[in-house]
Amino acid sequence: MLSRLSVKQFILPFFAVTVLCFSACTKKTARKNPASLKLEIKKVPDDNKISGRRIWRPADKEICILFGYGYNDKKFIQTILSSLEKEYGLKKDGGALLPLIYPDDFNYGGSVRISILANLLENENIGGLITLGAPEYTYKALAAIQDSWGGKIPFPVFSLFPQDEVLGIEAGSDFVLEHSQLSGKMDLTEEEQVMVASDDVPAIIESCVHYLTLLHKPLPQNDQLHAIVQKIVGSDKPISRYVDPETGLQAINHFVLKK
């Protein structure tokens, strides 16, 4: 039988060797190259893209775009909507964009009437309105919308390149934007649909739609409006305030693109 002393002499060296081996194994494991570890990464599909197309989310409010004279060409409308549809979706599909085409969508009792604009928007949850090439008497249609809301339209109205009475369209819009050479009412008949869109127009429309998705109320009618509209239009397209040719007075919310 081994003595107590001999047992201790046997156990202690064995225990020390075991600890050293365990420690060495642990360090080897810690130093193992992470690249050699097999990690199973589950790829999460991008909800925003399917087959290369951006998918929009259902919208609570609609942004109405009125395509009027000079901008109601089918090819132009298709170009604008095909670009915007990927980002915002069309109202008929549950998206945000509600396009209205003048005169096609404004037939009433056998005649074309811009005055039914208020009726067309009555049952919609509108978050913003863009009029593009607004035809004559659009200002009356905007006034009717104002009346239906107690005198103040609760959503922003951006009027781009209107062909309507200047003072009237100013009164019903957050801002009015025109080409400098086209400032003032254009003398176009009902049948004339002259394309006056420049290369800047699609980018301006897209920017307006983008900002309308961010706004929750009309723009302030003060000295800051110029800077706000310039930001919407883009710094590469400088604007200035419209000056009435008869009175020489500057409009508060009416701007023109500089040449």
Contacts in CASP RR format, 6 or more apart in sequence:
PFRMAT RR
TARGET T0000
AUTHOR 0000-0000-0000
METHOD contacts of the structure
MODEL  1
MLSRLSVKQFILPFFAVTVLCFSACTKKTARKNPASLKLEIKKVPDDNKI
SGRRIWRPADKEICILFGYGYNDKKFIQTILSSLEKEYGLKKDGGALLPL
IYPDDFNYGGSVRISILANLLENENIGGLITLGAPEYTYKALAAIQDSWG
GKIPFPVFSLFPQDEVLGIEAGSDFVLEHSQLSGKMDLTEEEQVMVASDD
VPAIIESCVHYLTLLHKPLPQNDQLHAIVQKIVGSDKPISRYVDPETGLQ
AINHFVLKK
2 10 0 8 1.000
47 55 0 8 1.000
48 54 0 8 1.000
48 55 0 8 1.000
49 55 0 8 1.000
53 86 0 8 1.000
54 86 0 8 1.000
54 87 0 8 1.000
56 85 0 8 1.000
56 86 0 8 1.000
56 87 0 8 1.000
56 88 0 8 1.000
56 89 0 8 1.000
56 95 0 8 1.000
56 96 0 8 1.000
58 94 0 8 1.000
58 95 0 8 1.000
59 88 0 8 1.000
59 89 0 8 1.000
59 91 0 8 1.000
59 94 0 8 1.000
59 95 0 8 1.000
59 96 0 8 1.000
60 125 0 8 1.000
61 96 0 8 1.000
61 125 0 8 1.000
61 126 0 8 1.000
61 127 0 8 1.000
61 128 0 8 1.000
61 155 0 8 1.000
62 91 0 8 1.000
62 95 0 8 1.000
62 96 0 8 1.000
62 97 0 8 1.000
62 98 0 8 1.000
62 124 0 8 1.000
62 125 0 8 1.000
62 126 0 8 1.000
62 127 0 8 1.000
62 128 0 8 1.000
63 88 0 8 1.000
63 96 0 8 1.000
63 97 0 8 1.000
63 98 0 8 1.000
63 126 0 8 1.000
63 127 0 8 1.000
63 128 0 8 1.000
63 129 0 8 1.000
63 130 0 8 1.000
63 209 0 8 1.000
63 212 0 8 1.000
63 213 0 8 1.000
64 98 0 8 1.000
64 99 0 8 1.000
64 100 0 8 1.000
64 121 0 8 1.000
64 124 0 8 1.000
64 126 0 8 1.000
64 128 0 8 1.000
64 129 0 8 1.000
64 130 0 8 1.000
65 80 0 8 1.000
65 97 0 8 1.000
65 98 0 8 1.000
65 99 0 8 1.000
65 100 0 8 1.000
65 130 0 8 1.000
65 132 0 8 1.000
65 205 0 8 1.000
65 209 0 8 1.000
66 100 0 8 1.000
66 102 0 8 1.000
66 117 0 8 1.000
66 129 0 8 1.000
66 130 0 8 1.000
66 131 0 8 1.000
66 132 0 8 1.000
66 133 0 8 1.000
66 134 0 8 1.000
66 138 0 8 1.000
67 76 0 8 1.000
67 77 0 8 1.000
67 99 0 8 1.000
67 100 0 8 1.000
67 101 0 8 1.000
67 102 0 8 1.000
67 132 0 8 1.000
67 133 0 8 1.000
68 101 0 8 1.000
68 102 0 8 1.000
68 131 0 8 1.000
68 132 0 8 1.000
68 133 0 8 1.000
68 134 0 8 1.000
68 135 0 8 1.000
68 163 0 8 1.000
69 102 0 8 1.000
69 133 0 8 1.000
69 135 0 8 1.000
69 163 0 8 1.000
69 186 0 8 1.000
69 188 0 8 1.000
69 192 0 8 1.000
69 193 0 8 1.000
69 194 0 8 1.000
70 133 0 8 1.000
70 163 0 8 1.000
70 193 0 8 1.000
70 194 0 8 1.000
70 195 0 8 1.000
70 196 0 8 1.000
70 197 0 8 1.000
71 77 0 8 1.000
71 132 0 8 1.000
71 133 0 8 1.000
71 161 0 8 1.000
71 195 0 8 1.000
71 196 0 8 1.000
71 197 0 8 1.000
71 201 0 8 1.000
72 101 0 8 1.000
72 102 0 8 1.000
72 103 0 8 1.000
72 104 0 8 1.000
72 193 0 8 1.000
73 193 0 8 1.000
73 195 0 8 1.000
76 195 0 8 1.000
76 197 0 8 1.000
77 99 0 8 1.000
77 101 0 8 1.000
79 202 0 8 1.000
80 202 0 8 1.000
80 205 0 8 1.000
81 90 0 8 1.000
81 97 0 8 1.000
81 99 0 8 1.000
83 202 0 8 1.000
83 206 0 8 1.000
84 97 0 8 1.000
84 205 0 8 1.000
84 206 0 8 1.000
84 209 0 8 1.000
85 97 0 8 1.000
88 95 0 8 1.000
88 96 0 8 1.000
88 97 0 8 1.000
88 209 0 8 1.000
88 213 0 8 1.000
89 95 0 8 1.000
89 96 0 8 1.000
89 97 0 8 1.000
90 97 0 8 1.000
90 98 0 8 1.000
90 99 0 8 1.000
91 97 0 8 1.000
91 98 0 8 1.000
91 124 0 8 1.000
96 213 0 8 1.000
97 209 0 8 1.000
98 124 0 8 1.000
98 126 0 8 1.000
100 106 0 8 1.000
100 117 0 8 1.000
100 120 0 8 1.000
102 112 0 8 1.000
102 114 0 8 1.000
102 135 0 8 1.000
103 112 0 8 1.000
103 135 0 8 1.000
103 190 0 8 1.000
105 120 0 8 1.000
106 112 0 8 1.000
106 113 0 8 1.000
106 114 0 8 1.000
106 116 0 8 1.000
106 117 0 8 1.000
106 120 0 8 1.000
107 113 0 8 1.000
108 116 0 8 1.000
112 190 0 8 1.000
114 134 0 8 1.000
114 135 0 8 1.000
114 136 0 8 1.000
114 137 0 8 1.000
114 138 0 8 1.000
114 140 0 8 1.000
114 141 0 8 1.000
115 137 0 8 1.000
115 140 0 8 1.000
115 141 0 8 1.000
115 144 0 8 1.000
116 141 0 8 1.000
117 138 0 8 1.000
117 141 0 8 1.000
117 142 0 8 1.000
117 144 0 8 1.000
117 145 0 8 1.000
118 141 0 8 1.000
118 144 0 8 1.000
118 145 0 8 1.000
118 148 0 8 1.000
121 129 0 8 1.000
121 145 0 8 1.000
122 148 0 8 1.000
126 155 0 8 1.000
127 155 0 8 1.000
127 156 0 8 1.000
127 212 0 8 1.000
128 155 0 8 1.000
128 156 0 8 1.000
128 157 0 8 1.000
128 158 0 8 1.000
128 212 0 8 1.000
128 215 0 8 1.000
129 155 0 8 1.000
129 156 0 8 1.000
129 157 0 8 1.000
129 158 0 8 1.000
130 157 0 8 1.000
130 158 0 8 1.000
130 159 0 8 1.000
130 160 0 8 1.000
130 205 0 8 1.000
130 208 0 8 1.000
130 209 0 8 1.000
130 212 0 8 1.000
131 138 0 8 1.000
131 157 0 8 1.000
131 158 0 8 1.000
131 159 0 8 1.000
131 160 0 8 1.000
131 162 0 8 1.000
131 169 0 8 1.000
131 173 0 8 1.000
132 160 0 8 1.000
132 161 0 8 1.000
132 205 0 8 1.000
133 160 0 8 1.000
133 161 0 8 1.000
133 162 0 8 1.000
133 163 0 8 1.000
134 159 0 8 1.000
134 162 0 8 1.000
134 163 0 8 1.000
134 164 0 8 1.000
134 169 0 8 1.000
135 163 0 8 1.000
135 164 0 8 1.000
136 163 0 8 1.000
136 164 0 8 1.000
136 165 0 8 1.000
136 185 0 8 1.000
137 164 0 8 1.000
138 159 0 8 1.000
138 162 0 8 1.000
138 164 0 8 1.000
138 169 0 8 1.000
139 164 0 8 1.000
139 165 0 8 1.000
139 168 0 8 1.000
139 169 0 8 1.000
139 171 0 8 1.000
139 172 0 8 1.000
142 153 0 8 1.000
142 157 0 8 1.000
142 168 0 8 1.000
142 169 0 8 1.000
142 171 0 8 1.000
142 172 0 8 1.000
142 173 0 8 1.000
143 168 0 8 1.000
143 171 0 8 1.000
143 172 0 8 1.000
145 153 0 8 1.000
146 152 0 8 1.000
146 153 0 8 1.000
146 172 0 8 1.000
152 218 0 8 1.000
153 172 0 8 1.000
153 218 0 8 1.000
154 217 0 8 1.000
154 218 0 8 1.000
155 217 0 8 1.000
155 218 0 8 1.000
156 174 0 8 1.000
156 212 0 8 1.000
156 215 0 8 1.000
156 217 0 8 1.000
156 218 0 8 1.000
156 219 0 8 1.000
157 172 0 8 1.000
157 173 0 8 1.000
157 174 0 8 1.000
157 218 0 8 1.000
158 173 0 8 1.000
158 174 0 8 1.000
158 175 0 8 1.000
158 177 0 8 1.000
158 208 0 8 1.000
158 212 0 8 1.000
158 232 0 8 1.000
159 169 0 8 1.000
159 172 0 8 1.000
159 173 0 8 1.000
159 175 0 8 1.000
159 176 0 8 1.000
159 177 0 8 1.000
160 176 0 8 1.000
160 177 0 8 1.000
160 201 0 8 1.000
160 204 0 8 1.000
160 205 0 8 1.000
160 208 0 8 1.000
161 177 0 8 1.000
161 178 0 8 1.000
161 179 0 8 1.000
161 182 0 8 1.000
161 196 0 8 1.000
161 201 0 8 1.000
162 169 0 8 1.000
162 176 0 8 1.000
162 178 0 8 1.000
163 185 0 8 1.000
163 186 0 8 1.000
163 188 0 8 1.000
164 185 0 8 1.000
165 185 0 8 1.000
166 176 0 8 1.000
166 184 0 8 1.000
166 185 0 8 1.000
166 242 0 8 1.000
166 244 0 8 1.000
166 254 0 8 1.000
169 176 0 8 1.000
170 176 0 8 1.000
170 251 0 8 1.000
170 252 0 8 1.000
170 253 0 8 1.000
170 254 0 8 1.000
173 253 0 8 1.000
174 218 0 8 1.000
174 219 0 8 1.000
174 221 0 8 1.000
174 253 0 8 1.000
175 219 0 8 1.000
175 225 0 8 1.000
175 229 0 8 1.000
175 253 0 8 1.000
175 254 0 8 1.000
175 255 0 8 1.000
176 242 0 8 1.000
176 251 0 8 1.000
176 253 0 8 1.000
176 254 0 8 1.000
176 255 0 8 1.000
177 204 0 8 1.000
177 229 0 8 1.000
177 233 0 8 1.000
177 239 0 8 1.000
177 255 0 8 1.000
177 256 0 8 1.000
177 257 0 8 1.000
178 184 0 8 1.000
178 242 0 8 1.000
178 254 0 8 1.000
178 255 0 8 1.000
178 256 0 8 1.000
178 257 0 8 1.000
179 196 0 8 1.000
179 198 0 8 1.000
179 256 0 8 1.000
179 257 0 8 1.000
180 256 0 8 1.000
180 257 0 8 1.000
180 258 0 8 1.000
180 259 0 8 1.000
181 259 0 8 1.000
182 196 0 8 1.000
183 242 0 8 1.000
183 256 0 8 1.000
188 194 0 8 1.000
200 237 0 8 1.000
200 257 0 8 1.000
204 232 0 8 1.000
204 233 0 8 1.000
204 234 0 8 1.000
204 237 0 8 1.000
207 232 0 8 1.000
207 233 0 8 1.000
207 234 0 8 1.000
208 232 0 8 1.000
211 232 0 8 1.000
219 225 0 8 1.000
219 228 0 8 1.000
219 229 0 8 1.000
220 228 0 8 1.000
221 252 0 8 1.000
221 253 0 8 1.000
225 252 0 8 1.000
225 253 0 8 1.000
226 239 0 8 1.000
226 241 0 8 1.000
226 255 0 8 1.000
229 239 0 8 1.000
229 255 0 8 1.000
230 238 0 8 1.000
230 239 0 8 1.000
233 239 0 8 1.000
233 255 0 8 1.000
233 257 0 8 1.000
237 257 0 8 1.000
238 257 0 8 1.000
238 258 0 8 1.000
239 255 0 8 1.000
239 256 0 8 1.000
239 257 0 8 1.000
239 258 0 8 1.000
240 255 0 8 1.000
240 256 0 8 1.000
240 258 0 8 1.000
241 250 0 8 1.000
241 251 0 8 1.000
241 252 0 8 1.000
241 254 0 8 1.000
241 255 0 8 1.000
241 256 0 8 1.000
242 250 0 8 1.000
242 251 0 8 1.000
242 254 0 8 1.000
242 255 0 8 1.000
242 256 0 8 1.000
243 249 0 8 1.000
243 250 0 8 1.000
243 251 0 8 1.000
244 250 0 8 1.000
244 251 0 8 1.000
END
